Amino acid sequence: MKTKIFLLSLLFVSSGLFAQESDAPFEGEIHYTNTVAVDKTISKLFGGAKSGEYTMKVVVKDGKEYGEESYSGMYTISLPAKNEVYIFSKLTKEGYKYPFSYYAENAKKIKDLMEGNIASTGEKKEIHGFPCERYKGAEKSTQDIFGVKMVTTRIVDYWVCKQFPKEWIGSLEVPGKPFDYEDQQTITLPIVGDGVQAQTVHVSKVVPRAVEDKEFEVPADVTFTEMEDGYSAMRKLQKDIRKYMKKNKLTDNGVRTEGVGDTKNEEWDF
């Protein structure tokens, strides 16, 4: 069975269905610190993969989300009620539109390939005043990529607040919003060997505030191309941004890279 290679999604994507535990859905901003570490193998396999400490911000209201991140310079507007997602660059003035339902459909396909278990440990604590529950575990898949067997192992440890909608991080469905998240993926290929990417995402600040509907308006000065495959759209946009920055000799301003390039070396028994 052929499938596609996915590294970590750097923006959490909400389902728009608010959990019943919360009578008053959150409205406002959530800020994240996102630290990524990739080894040389991953850097060679995926041209856009890079180590560093980055920032993310998500604005939330009534299931809608606006997101921005400094990893690739991508902006996202998610409108679940309309089954629409818009991703775009303010540099290139170009973007892509695809169905919001793609996340759930794609996650299910990839989940069917996985073995292992990620479950609640029963541990609970408050983070920034929000009740969170801990989930840990690991998954492994063996996939046929153009006739080559690729083994992917994923180890995760995260604290999730169920007062928010369930979300997808790449192919992983999370039963709420992750406030503290660690993920390590190891890709094993014949001849090439192992490639490792590790990521930690922590909520650094929560800002409750009134959010205006205009904050979710699609920018009129951006040209959008429609696609059905959301992750292909992300990769294309990230590639377009890298080409634009290289052509115009732009650099990643404000990104700390010193001391964040070490990947972990953990094992999991299946």
Stockholm file with secondary structure:
# STOCKHOLM 1.0

chainA/1-270         MKTKIFLLSLLFVSSGLFAQESDAPFEGEIHYTNTVAVDKTISKLFGGAKSGEYTMKVVVKDGKEYGEESYSGMYTISLPAKNEVYIFSKLTKEGYKYPFSYYAENAKKIKDLMEGNIASTGEKKEIHGFPCERYKGAEKSTQDIFGVKMVTTRIVDYWVCKQFPKEWIGSLEVPGKPFDYEDQQTITLPIVGDGVQAQTVHVSKVVPRAVEDKEFEVPADVTFTEMEDGYSAMRKLQKDIRKYMKKNKLTDNGVRTEGVGDTKNEEWDF
#=GR chainA/1-270 SS CBCCCCCCCSSCEECSCCCTTCSSCCCEEEEEEEEEEECHHHHHHCTTCCCEEEEEEEEEETTEEEEEETTTCCEEEEEGGGTEEEEECTTTCEEEEECTTHHHHHHHHHHTTEEEEEEEEEEEEEETTEEEEEEEEEEEEEEEETTEEEEEEEEEEEEEETTSCCEEETTEEESSEEEEEEEEEEEEETTTEEEEEEEEEEEEEEEECCCCGGGGCCCTTSEEEECSCHHHHHHHHHHHHHHHHHHTTCCCTTCBCTTCCCCCCCCCCC
#=GC SS_cons         CBCCCCCCCSSCEECSCCCTTCSSCCCEEEEEEEEEEECHHHHHHCTTCCCEEEEEEEEEETTEEEEEETTTCCEEEEEGGGTEEEEECTTTCEEEEECTTHHHHHHHHHHTTEEEEEEEEEEEEEETTEEEEEEEEEEEEEEEETTEEEEEEEEEEEEEETTSCCEEETTEEESSEEEEEEEEEEEEETTTEEEEEEEEEEEEEEEECCCCGGGGCCCTTSEEEECSCHHHHHHHHHHHHHHHHHHTTCCCTTCBCTTCCCCCCCCCCC
//
